[in-house]
Amino acid sequence: MVLLLLISTRLVAQETLPITNKAVQQCQENNLAGAEATILEAMLSSDEAEHPYAWFVKGYIYKEIYKQVENKAPNSENRELAVESILYSIDLDKQKTYWDNNKSALEFLAITYFNDAAELSRSLNRNNIDQPELYFSKYKELTLLMDPKADFSMKEIELYRSLGGACHELFNEDKENNVEFFKRANNYYLRVLELDPEDYKSNYNLAISYYNKGVYRIKQIDH
């Protein structure tokens, strides 16, 4: 909780955010349920509802609920609330007084989206087929807010390789009914090659993919 301790110390002298400061204290005591209720009360106060620090604290609390209570569940609504609150704090903070704190929280949240994308790419199925790229897009969106010149090529290569392999495995489970995954797998390998034409693994996997498909088709020919 060092982050909150440092910032709350800076705000004590202002004496303008008593409800938010109470939420900070509750958060420091690891009373996240109480902190959530208190910060929502602060959002109803005309003196605190439009203060960037109040929104930073709100984002921080929901981030901690997502991390500690939900154990970083991929479908967490609290993570979304944390992101929304941090972004609104940044928007309100015209003087960038709380930029370092908002940036730190946002960096943590951004990388969780990438981690979820990577994890899902290793356990792909029909129900979550589109989720990895959605999470990756969220990761890129948040990262670009902090670093407009960020280069995602290596992480894109890592993700697309993994998705290509996962889709190929799904195709192999049922080659007649899972043709869509054959196409997806090869498209992912091609996306890697757009980023790095010399990528050995993707070149090899793409070649083997077509070779195995050809062998399978030959075996299906009626004598």
Order of alpha helices (4+ residues) and beta strands (2+ residues): alpha-alpha-alpha-alpha-alpha-alpha-alpha-alpha-alpha-alpha
